Amino acid sequence: MAYPKKRTPAGGGREGKEPPDELAVPKPAAAESDTEIQRFNFPDQTVAVQGPFPGGGEGDSLPSPPVRVAGPDEAEWPPVRVEPTGVARVSLQRSMANPTGDQALWLAIREKTNVMGFSWYERFIDRVLSREKRVPPHLQERRDKSQLAYGVDAYQLLKAATEAFLIFKCGVLRTPDQFLPAEKRFPKVRTQEEARLGRSLTLDEVRAELSTYIGAGNLPYIDRLLSSVTDPVTDDEDAETENQLLPLGGQASPLAQIIPALDRPDVPSPFDDTLLGAGPFYPLMLELLWSYWHEEGMLVQAINAISLRFQNKRLPGESNPLANLELSPLRPLSNLLWGYIQDEPFRLTVSRRAYEYSHQYGLSLVGRAVPGMRPADHRSKFLEAFHSLLHQVAVFYKEDSDTTVIANGFPLLNSLKEVHMLLAEGAHNQFGDLPWTARVEMLIQQWLLSRRELRDFLGGRPMVPYKEPWMGQVDTLRRMFGWGDTPVTHFRDLGTFGEQILLSIRYADWINVDDEDAAKNWARYWKPEIQGYVHAYRAVTGIDLTTADMNKQINSTPPSVLLQRRIGQRGAR
């Protein structure tokens, strides 16, 4: 390889130094091949220039490499201007957050809420009612002894099977094995979970992480609640108690006579709290918000309309779109509807559910069935806090997608803490029982509406891709009675996604979290559900939760008011 010869100024002398933008290149070290990197050695550094470098004779010049280099001795080596000739590829990556201990809890919540879906429920009920052998023994015995062709036995079996399904599938956090996917199912969800968490997973790793998080059997949030109602006993108090139990003059003290089994750990004290003394508290992975959005989607009203026509009662209004509904007694739906109507005194009323919606979430229902509600405790701040959280998540997603910005997770963390506190305020009185009962009843209503007898009568739009088979019948009834033209699919998404989001906020110990990485991980893991909820909310109410108004306020108008407003606007057109 030849390099340019030394350039001598006119007159044989040297006229100062070259301009500062001229670059001097020293002689490169010998390369093993023309395509290897040439290294230019300087006194204090080495600069590498990528080849190929063509060989040649006298007069060949140095090719332009993709960097600028300079040499210290321009008199010995002639200056050469080096310009870039290729494209420099620069890659920026999103800032990563450190893993946190509650990530295994999110996987467990998502798993249990998914297997409580209607598709799983429908398969379970079909096995029970079709006399298959793969059903729980107590249901099989009851099914074989019942007279399904007459009376209310068929419906009572359906109700018992629905309760059994929730017992089997609902997330009761006892051990990780009962809360995580089974070994046969884990490969199906592994790819999605690895994409959400950004790392590889095995079932043993997830089981170990969840075991570490729940400790002795309780979630950290539950342990915090139990510690707040249990007074710790100090060493001085223990010593004082022991002194009171010592014999007085050879006789037992009065306190020891009153409580003879005080020193026997196998005998429970009658003064112990029966709930706290029974062992760890196992929360159910249910949220009443699921029932609220399905009720706003007119699921309950749809089955009520069918039930009234079944009893030959004319529905309110001038038109009677169900006048031709005639169910044959030779088909099973007729017998099931009979049992469903007979069980009405034992079901929750609309007013009962509406009062609990107000207590837990500050949500309301609008209609003739709930006139003049006067709740004793209305969670008025929840909707504002929850919508503010969703807005903060949208801001975080925008910053997080910009690889030149490190997204701030603390506003998101503060919003999570606020929603966590408001959810805890509503977790009283009917909190444990009413969501369970409402879920049982609404699953039965979905299954009845999905029967082929109703599909054949109502017709509908067979080319619409519904996620669950009962949705088409509800949409048809919504159009018949003027309940709105928004597809019930969006209401279903609001209930399903909203339940998962709130469960991850309710049962994580957010009040004790000070690391913004926990909030970042939460937002990234639940991104599909959060984005789905925001989109469905806009489709149902017309409100975009990702934007604020001119005063930087987030819309917190109750959804029931927005729905009535949209129905009124539709009727005015």
C-alpha positions as CSV (number, residue, x, y, z in Angstrom):
1,M,0.0,0.0,0.0
2,A,1.4,3.4,-1.0
3,Y,0.7,6.7,0.8
4,P,1.0,10.3,-0.5
5,K,4.4,11.7,-0.5
6,K,5.5,14.6,1.7
7,R,4.3,17.9,0.3
8,T,7.0,20.7,0.3
9,P,6.0,24.3,0.1
10,A,7.2,26.4,-2.8
11,G,10.7,27.8,-2.3
12,G,11.9,24.7,-0.6
13,G,11.0,26.0,2.9
14,R,8.2,25.2,5.3
15,E,5.5,27.8,5.8
16,G,4.0,27.3,9.2
17,K,1.5,24.7,10.2
18,E,-1.4,23.3,8.2
19,P,-4.9,24.7,8.9
20,P,-6.5,23.1,12.0
21,D,-9.1,21.3,10.0
22,E,-6.4,19.4,8.1
23,L,-5.8,15.9,9.5
24,A,-2.4,14.1,9.6
25,V,-2.5,10.4,9.3
26,P,0.4,8.3,10.6
27,K,1.5,5.2,8.8
28,P,-0.8,2.3,9.7
29,A,0.3,-1.0,11.1
30,A,0.5,-3.8,8.7
31,A,-2.8,-5.6,8.1
32,E,-3.2,-9.3,7.6
33,S,-5.8,-8.8,4.8
34,D,-7.3,-5.9,2.9
35,T,-10.7,-6.2,4.7
36,E,-9.3,-6.0,8.2
37,I,-9.2,-3.0,10.5
38,Q,-6.2,-0.8,10.1
39,R,-4.9,0.7,13.4
40,F,-3.0,4.0,13.5
41,N,-0.8,4.2,16.5
42,F,-0.3,7.6,18.2
43,P,1.7,8.3,21.3
44,D,-1.3,8.3,23.5
45,Q,-4.1,6.5,21.6
46,T,-4.9,4.1,18.8
47,V,-7.5,4.9,16.2
48,A,-9.0,2.1,14.2
49,V,-10.2,2.6,10.7
50,Q,-12.3,0.0,8.9
51,G,-11.1,-1.3,5.5
52,P,-10.9,-2.5,2.8
53,F,-7.7,-0.7,1.9
54,P,-6.8,-1.3,-1.8
55,G,-3.2,-2.0,-2.5
56,G,-1.3,-0.4,-5.3
57,G,1.8,1.3,-6.4
58,E,3.2,4.8,-6.2
59,G,0.6,7.5,-6.0
60,D,-2.2,5.5,-4.4
61,S,-4.0,7.5,-1.8
62,L,-5.5,6.5,1.5
63,P,-9.3,5.7,1.2
64,S,-11.7,7.8,3.2
65,P,-12.6,5.8,6.4
66,P,-15.8,6.4,8.5
67,V,-13.9,8.3,11.2
68,R,-11.6,11.4,11.4
69,V,-8.0,10.7,12.6
70,A,-5.1,13.0,13.3
71,G,-1.4,12.5,13.7
72,P,1.1,14.4,15.9
73,D,3.8,15.0,13.3
74,E,2.6,16.7,10.2
75,A,6.1,17.4,8.9
76,E,6.9,13.7,8.7
77,W,3.5,12.6,7.4
78,P,1.5,14.8,5.0
79,P,-1.9,16.0,6.3
80,V,-4.9,14.2,4.8
81,R,-8.6,15.2,5.2
82,V,-10.7,12.2,6.0
83,E,-14.4,12.3,5.4
84,P,-17.1,9.7,6.3
85,T,-18.2,7.6,3.4
86,G,-20.7,5.2,5.1
87,V,-23.8,5.3,7.4
88,A,-23.2,5.2,11.1
89,R,-25.9,3.1,12.8
90,V,-26.9,4.4,16.2
91,S,-29.4,2.4,18.4
92,L,-31.1,3.8,21.5
93,Q,-32.9,1.5,23.9
94,R,-35.6,2.1,26.5
95,S,-34.4,2.5,30.0
96,M,-35.1,-0.6,32.0
97,A,-36.5,-1.0,35.5
98,N,-35.1,-3.4,38.1
99,P,-37.4,-6.5,38.8
100,T,-39.6,-6.2,41.8
101,G,-41.1,-8.9,44.1
102,D,-44.7,-8.2,43.2
103,Q,-44.4,-9.2,39.6
104,A,-45.2,-12.9,40.3
105,L,-48.5,-11.7,42.0
106,W,-49.5,-10.0,38.7
107,L,-48.9,-13.2,36.8
108,A,-51.1,-15.1,39.3
109,I,-53.9,-12.5,39.1
110,R,-53.9,-12.5,35.4
111,E,-54.0,-16.3,35.3
112,K,-56.9,-16.7,37.7
113,T,-59.0,-14.0,36.2
114,N,-58.5,-15.5,32.7
115,V,-59.6,-19.0,33.8
116,M,-62.8,-17.5,35.3
117,G,-63.8,-16.4,31.8
118,F,-67.0,-17.5,30.1
119,S,-65.3,-19.9,27.8
120,W,-63.9,-21.9,30.7
121,Y,-67.3,-21.7,32.5
122,E,-69.2,-22.9,29.5
123,R,-67.0,-25.9,29.0
124,F,-67.4,-26.8,32.7
125,I,-71.2,-26.5,32.7
126,D,-71.5,-28.4,29.5
127,R,-69.6,-31.3,31.0
128,V,-71.8,-31.3,34.1
129,L,-75.1,-31.2,32.3
130,S,-74.1,-33.6,29.5
131,R,-73.5,-36.4,32.1
132,E,-69.7,-36.7,31.4
133,K,-67.7,-38.5,34.0
134,R,-65.0,-35.7,34.4
135,V,-67.0,-33.7,36.9
136,P,-66.6,-33.3,40.7
137,P,-68.0,-36.3,42.5
138,H,-70.7,-34.4,44.5
139,L,-72.0,-32.8,41.4
140,Q,-72.0,-36.1,39.5
141,E,-74.0,-37.7,42.3
142,R,-76.5,-34.9,42.4
143,R,-76.8,-34.8,38.6
144,D,-77.5,-38.6,38.3
145,K,-80.2,-38.5,41.0
146,S,-82.0,-35.4,39.7
147,Q,-85.0,-35.4,37.4
148,L,-83.7,-32.9,34.9
149,A,-86.8,-33.1,32.7
150,Y,-89.2,-31.5,35.3
151,G,-89.3,-29.0,38.1
152,V,-86.5,-26.8,39.3
153,D,-83.8,-29.5,39.6
154,A,-82.1,-28.5,36.4
155,Y,-81.7,-24.9,37.5
156,Q,-80.6,-25.9,41.0
157,L,-77.9,-28.1,39.5
158,L,-76.8,-25.3,37.2
159,K,-76.6,-23.0,40.2
160,A,-74.6,-25.5,42.3
161,A,-72.3,-26.2,39.3
162,T,-71.7,-22.4,38.9
163,E,-70.7,-22.0,42.5
164,A,-68.4,-25.1,42.3
165,F,-66.8,-23.6,39.2
166,L,-65.9,-20.4,41.0
167,I,-64.6,-22.4,44.0
168,F,-62.3,-24.3,41.7
169,K,-61.2,-21.4,39.5
170,C,-61.4,-18.3,41.6
171,G,-58.0,-17.3,42.9
172,V,-57.8,-18.2,46.6
173,L,-54.3,-17.4,47.5
174,R,-53.1,-20.3,49.7
175,T,-50.1,-21.7,48.0
176,P,-48.4,-20.8,44.7
177,D,-49.4,-24.2,43.2
178,Q,-53.1,-23.3,43.6
179,F,-52.6,-19.8,42.2
180,L,-50.3,-20.3,39.2
181,P,-50.9,-22.0,35.9
182,A,-50.6,-25.8,35.9
183,E,-47.6,-27.4,34.3
184,K,-49.6,-28.4,31.2
185,R,-50.9,-24.9,30.8
186,F,-47.8,-22.9,31.6
187,P,-46.1,-23.3,28.1
188,K,-49.2,-21.7,26.6
189,V,-48.9,-18.5,28.7
190,R,-45.1,-18.5,29.0
191,T,-44.4,-16.5,25.8
192,Q,-46.8,-13.8,26.8
193,E,-45.5,-13.5,30.3
194,E,-41.9,-13.4,29.1
195,A,-42.8,-10.5,26.7
196,R,-44.5,-8.6,29.5
197,L,-41.7,-9.1,32.1
198,G,-38.9,-8.8,29.6
199,R,-37.0,-11.9,30.8
200,S,-37.1,-15.6,30.5
201,L,-39.3,-17.6,32.9
202,T,-39.8,-21.1,34.2
203,L,-42.6,-22.3,36.3
204,D,-40.2,-23.1,39.2
205,E,-38.9,-19.6,39.1
206,V,-42.3,-18.1,39.2
207,R,-43.4,-20.4,42.0
208,A,-40.3,-19.4,44.0
209,E,-40.9,-15.7,43.4
210,L,-44.5,-15.9,44.5
211,S,-43.6,-18.0,47.6
212,T,-41.1,-15.3,48.6
213,Y,-43.6,-12.6,48.1
214,I,-46.4,-14.2,50.1
215,G,-44.1,-15.4,52.9
216,A,-45.9,-17.5,55.5
217,G,-49.2,-17.5,53.6
218,N,-50.5,-13.9,53.5
219,L,-49.9,-11.1,51.1
220,P,-47.8,-8.3,52.5
221,Y,-50.9,-6.1,52.2
222,I,-52.9,-8.5,54.3
223,D,-50.1,-8.8,56.9
224,R,-50.1,-5.1,57.2
225,L,-53.8,-5.1,58.0
226,L,-53.5,-7.9,60.5
227,S,-50.6,-6.2,62.3
228,S,-52.7,-3.0,62.6
229,V,-55.4,-4.8,64.6
230,T,-53.1,-7.0,66.7
231,D,-51.3,-5.2,69.5
232,P,-47.7,-6.4,69.9
233,V,-46.8,-7.7,73.4
234,T,-43.6,-6.3,74.9
235,D,-41.2,-8.2,77.1
236,D,-42.3,-6.1,80.1
237,E,-46.0,-7.1,79.5
238,D,-45.0,-10.8,79.2
239,A,-43.2,-10.6,82.6
240,E,-46.1,-8.8,84.2
241,T,-48.5,-11.5,83.0
242,E,-46.2,-14.3,84.3
243,N,-46.0,-12.5,87.7
244,Q,-49.8,-12.4,87.9
245,L,-50.0,-16.2,87.3
246,L,-47.5,-17.1,90.0
247,P,-48.9,-18.8,93.2
248,L,-49.8,-16.6,96.1
249,G,-48.9,-18.3,99.4
250,G,-48.9,-21.7,97.8
251,Q,-52.2,-21.1,96.0
252,A,-52.8,-20.3,92.4
253,S,-53.5,-16.6,91.6
254,P,-57.1,-15.5,90.9
255,L,-56.2,-14.9,87.2
256,A,-54.8,-18.4,86.8
257,Q,-58.0,-19.8,88.3
258,I,-60.1,-17.8,85.9
259,I,-58.0,-18.8,82.8
260,P,-56.6,-22.2,83.6
261,A,-55.7,-22.9,80.0
262,L,-53.8,-19.7,79.4
263,D,-50.5,-21.5,79.2
264,R,-51.8,-24.2,76.9
265,P,-51.2,-23.3,73.2
266,D,-53.4,-26.1,72.0
267,V,-56.5,-24.6,73.7
268,P,-57.7,-21.4,71.9
269,S,-58.6,-18.5,74.1
270,P,-62.3,-17.5,74.1
271,F,-61.1,-13.9,73.7
272,D,-59.2,-14.5,70.5
273,D,-60.7,-13.0,67.3
274,T,-62.3,-16.0,65.6
275,L,-61.3,-14.7,62.1
276,L,-57.7,-13.7,62.9
277,G,-57.2,-16.9,64.9
278,A,-58.3,-19.1,62.2
279,G,-55.2,-18.7,60.1
280,P,-54.1,-16.7,57.1
281,F,-56.7,-14.6,55.2
282,Y,-57.2,-15.8,51.6
283,P,-58.6,-13.0,49.4
284,L,-60.8,-13.9,46.4
285,M,-59.7,-12.6,43.0
286,L,-63.0,-11.0,42.3
287,E,-63.9,-7.3,41.7
288,L,-67.5,-6.0,41.7
289,L,-66.5,-3.7,38.9
290,W,-66.8,-6.7,36.6
291,S,-70.5,-6.9,37.5
292,Y,-71.0,-3.2,37.2
293,W,-69.9,-2.9,33.6
294,H,-71.8,-6.1,32.5
295,E,-74.9,-4.5,34.1
296,E,-74.3,-1.3,32.2
297,G,-74.0,-3.4,29.1
298,M,-77.6,-4.5,29.8
299,L,-76.8,-8.2,30.5
300,V,-79.3,-8.3,33.5
301,Q,-82.0,-6.3,31.6
302,A,-81.7,-8.7,28.7
303,I,-82.4,-11.8,30.7
304,N,-85.2,-9.9,32.6
305,A,-86.9,-9.1,29.3
306,I,-86.8,-12.8,28.3
307,S,-88.1,-13.8,31.7
308,L,-91.0,-11.4,31.6
309,R,-92.0,-12.6,28.1
310,F,-91.7,-16.2,29.4
311,Q,-94.3,-15.4,32.0
312,N,-96.6,-13.9,29.4
313,K,-96.0,-10.4,30.7
314,R,-96.0,-7.5,28.3
315,L,-92.9,-5.4,28.5
316,P,-93.1,-1.6,29.1
317,G,-93.6,0.5,26.0
318,E,-95.9,0.5,23.0
319,S,-94.0,-2.1,21.0
320,N,-93.6,-5.7,21.9
321,P,-90.6,-7.1,20.1
322,L,-90.6,-10.4,22.0
323,A,-94.3,-11.2,21.2
324,N,-93.4,-14.2,19.1
325,L,-91.0,-15.8,21.7
326,E,-92.3,-19.3,22.2
327,L,-89.9,-21.8,23.8
328,S,-90.7,-25.5,23.3
329,P,-91.0,-27.6,26.5
330,L,-89.1,-30.3,24.6
331,R,-85.9,-28.2,24.7
332,P,-84.0,-27.7,27.9
333,L,-84.0,-23.8,28.1
334,S,-87.8,-23.8,29.0
335,N,-87.2,-25.9,32.1
336,L,-84.1,-23.8,33.1
337,L,-85.9,-20.5,32.7
338,W,-88.7,-21.9,34.9
339,G,-86.2,-22.6,37.7
340,Y,-84.5,-19.3,37.1
341,I,-87.8,-17.4,37.7
342,Q,-88.7,-19.5,40.7
343,D,-85.3,-18.6,42.3
344,E,-85.9,-14.9,41.9
345,P,-86.6,-14.2,45.7
346,F,-83.1,-15.5,46.4
347,R,-81.3,-13.3,43.9
348,L,-79.8,-9.9,44.4
349,T,-82.0,-7.0,43.4
350,V,-80.8,-4.2,41.2
351,S,-81.1,-1.8,44.1
352,R,-78.9,-4.0,46.3
353,R,-76.1,-4.1,43.7
354,A,-76.4,-0.3,43.0
355,Y,-75.9,0.5,46.7
356,E,-72.7,-1.6,46.7
357,Y,-71.4,-0.1,43.5
358,S,-71.7,3.3,45.2
359,H,-70.0,2.0,48.4
360,Q,-67.0,0.5,46.7
361,Y,-66.4,2.7,43.7
362,G,-68.8,5.7,43.9
363,L,-70.5,4.4,40.7
364,S,-74.3,4.7,40.2
365,L,-77.0,3.2,38.0
366,V,-79.7,5.3,36.3
367,G,-83.2,3.8,35.8
368,R,-86.6,3.2,37.2
369,A,-85.3,0.3,39.3
370,V,-83.1,2.6,41.4
371,P,-85.0,5.9,42.0
372,G,-83.9,8.3,44.7
373,M,-80.9,6.4,46.1
374,R,-79.6,7.6,49.4
375,P,-76.3,5.7,50.1
376,A,-74.8,6.1,53.6
377,D,-71.3,5.9,52.2
378,H,-70.5,7.1,48.7
379,R,-66.9,6.7,47.4
380,S,-67.0,10.0,45.6
381,K,-63.2,10.4,45.1
382,F,-62.6,7.0,43.5
383,L,-63.6,7.7,40.0
384,E,-61.5,10.9,39.9
385,A,-58.5,9.1,41.4
386,F,-58.8,6.1,39.0
387,H,-59.1,8.2,35.9
388,S,-56.2,10.4,37.1
389,L,-54.2,7.2,37.4
390,L,-55.1,6.1,33.8
391,H,-54.1,9.6,32.6
392,Q,-50.7,9.3,34.4
393,V,-50.2,5.9,32.8
394,A,-50.8,7.4,29.4
395,V,-48.2,10.1,30.1
396,F,-45.8,7.5,31.2
397,Y,-46.3,5.4,28.1
398,K,-45.6,8.4,25.9
399,E,-42.3,9.2,27.8
400,D,-41.4,5.5,28.0
401,S,-41.7,5.1,24.2
402,D,-39.2,7.9,23.7
403,T,-35.8,6.4,23.9
404,T,-34.2,9.8,24.5
405,V,-36.1,10.3,27.8
406,I,-36.0,8.4,31.1
407,A,-39.7,8.3,32.1
408,N,-40.5,9.5,35.6
409,G,-42.3,6.8,37.6
410,F,-43.1,8.8,40.8
411,P,-46.3,10.5,39.6
412,L,-47.5,7.1,38.6
413,L,-46.5,5.6,42.0
414,N,-48.4,8.4,43.9
415,S,-51.5,7.8,41.9
416,L,-51.3,4.0,42.6
417,K,-51.1,4.7,46.3
418,E,-54.1,7.0,46.2
419,V,-56.3,4.4,44.3
420,H,-55.0,1.7,46.7
421,M,-56.2,3.7,49.7
422,L,-59.7,4.4,48.2
423,L,-60.2,0.8,47.3
424,A,-59.4,-0.2,50.9
425,E,-62.0,2.3,52.2
426,G,-64.7,0.5,50.3
427,A,-63.6,-3.0,51.3
428,H,-66.1,-3.4,54.1
429,N,-69.5,-4.9,55.0
430,Q,-70.7,-6.7,51.9
431,F,-67.3,-6.6,50.2
432,G,-66.5,-10.3,50.4
433,D,-70.0,-11.8,49.7
434,L,-71.8,-9.6,47.3
435,P,-69.3,-9.7,44.5
436,W,-69.3,-13.5,44.7
437,T,-73.1,-13.7,44.6
438,A,-73.3,-11.2,41.8
439,R,-70.7,-13.2,39.7
440,V,-72.6,-16.5,40.2
441,E,-75.8,-14.9,39.0
442,M,-74.4,-13.1,36.0
443,L,-72.5,-16.2,34.8
444,I,-75.8,-18.1,34.9
445,Q,-77.4,-15.3,32.9
446,Q,-74.7,-15.3,30.3
447,W,-75.0,-19.1,29.9
448,L,-78.8,-18.9,29.5
449,L,-78.5,-16.2,26.9
450,S,-75.9,-18.2,25.0
451,R,-78.3,-21.1,24.5
452,R,-79.2,-22.0,20.9
453,E,-82.9,-21.6,21.4
454,L,-82.4,-17.8,22.0
455,R,-79.9,-17.5,19.1
456,D,-82.4,-19.1,16.8
457,F,-85.2,-16.8,17.8
458,L,-83.3,-13.5,18.1
459,G,-81.2,-14.0,15.0
460,G,-78.7,-11.1,15.2
461,R,-75.7,-10.5,13.1
462,P,-73.8,-13.7,12.5
463,M,-70.8,-12.0,10.8
464,V,-69.9,-10.0,13.9
465,P,-66.9,-11.6,15.6
466,Y,-68.0,-11.8,19.3
467,K,-65.6,-12.9,22.0
468,E,-68.3,-14.8,23.9
469,P,-71.4,-16.5,22.5
470,W,-73.9,-14.6,24.7
471,M,-73.0,-11.2,23.3
472,G,-74.9,-11.4,20.0
473,Q,-78.2,-11.9,21.8
474,V,-77.6,-9.0,24.2
475,D,-76.7,-6.7,21.2
476,T,-79.9,-7.7,19.4
477,L,-82.0,-6.9,22.5
478,R,-80.2,-3.6,23.0
479,R,-81.2,-2.6,19.5
480,M,-84.8,-3.9,19.9
481,F,-85.5,-1.8,23.1
482,G,-83.3,1.2,22.2
483,W,-80.8,0.6,25.0
484,G,-77.9,2.0,22.8
485,D,-76.0,0.9,19.8
486,T,-72.6,0.5,21.4
487,P,-71.5,-3.2,21.1
488,V,-71.6,-5.1,24.3
489,T,-68.0,-6.2,23.6
490,H,-66.7,-2.9,24.9
491,F,-68.7,-3.3,28.2
492,R,-67.2,-6.8,28.5
493,D,-63.7,-5.5,28.0
494,L,-64.3,-2.8,30.6
495,G,-65.4,-5.4,33.1
496,T,-62.6,-7.9,32.4
497,F,-59.7,-5.4,32.1
498,G,-61.0,-3.2,34.9
499,E,-61.1,-6.2,37.3
500,Q,-57.5,-7.2,36.6
501,I,-56.2,-3.6,36.9
502,L,-58.0,-3.1,40.3
503,L,-57.0,-6.4,41.7
504,S,-53.3,-5.6,41.0
505,I,-53.8,-2.3,42.8
506,R,-55.9,-3.6,45.7
507,Y,-53.8,-6.6,46.8
508,A,-50.3,-5.2,46.3
509,D,-48.7,-3.4,49.3
510,W,-48.4,-0.1,47.4
511,I,-48.6,2.0,50.6
512,N,-45.1,0.6,51.6
513,V,-43.5,1.1,48.1
514,D,-41.1,3.9,47.6
515,D,-39.3,2.6,44.5
516,E,-40.5,4.0,41.2
517,D,-39.3,0.9,39.4
518,A,-42.3,-0.9,41.0
519,A,-44.7,1.5,39.3
520,K,-42.9,1.3,36.0
521,N,-43.0,-2.5,36.1
522,W,-46.7,-2.4,36.9
523,A,-47.5,0.0,34.0
524,R,-45.4,-2.1,31.5
525,Y,-46.9,-5.4,32.6
526,W,-50.5,-4.3,32.5
527,K,-50.2,-2.2,29.3
528,P,-52.5,-4.3,27.1
529,E,-55.2,-4.3,29.8
530,I,-54.9,-0.5,30.5
531,Q,-54.8,0.4,26.8
532,G,-57.8,-1.9,26.2
533,Y,-59.8,-0.3,29.1
534,V,-59.1,3.3,28.0
535,H,-60.1,2.4,24.4
536,A,-63.3,0.7,25.6
537,Y,-64.2,3.6,27.9
538,R,-63.9,6.0,25.0
539,A,-66.1,3.8,22.8
540,V,-68.8,3.5,25.5
541,T,-68.8,7.0,26.9
542,G,-67.1,9.2,24.3
543,I,-64.5,10.3,26.9
544,D,-60.8,10.0,26.2
545,L,-59.0,9.4,29.5
546,T,-55.6,10.1,28.0
547,T,-56.3,13.8,27.6
548,A,-57.2,16.5,30.1
549,D,-59.3,19.6,29.6
550,M,-58.0,23.2,29.4
551,N,-57.8,23.4,33.2
552,K,-55.8,20.2,33.2
553,Q,-58.7,18.3,34.8
554,I,-59.6,14.7,34.1
555,N,-63.3,13.9,33.3
556,S,-64.8,12.1,36.3
557,T,-68.5,12.3,35.3
558,P,-70.2,9.0,36.3
559,P,-70.4,6.6,33.4
560,S,-74.1,6.1,33.9
561,V,-74.7,9.8,33.3
562,L,-72.6,9.8,30.1
563,L,-74.4,6.7,28.9
564,Q,-77.8,8.3,29.4
565,R,-76.6,11.4,27.6
566,R,-75.4,9.4,24.6
567,I,-78.7,7.5,24.4
568,G,-80.6,10.8,24.5
569,Q,-78.5,12.3,21.8
570,R,-79.1,9.2,19.6
571,G,-82.9,9.5,20.2
572,A,-82.9,13.1,19.2
573,R,-81.3,12.4,15.8
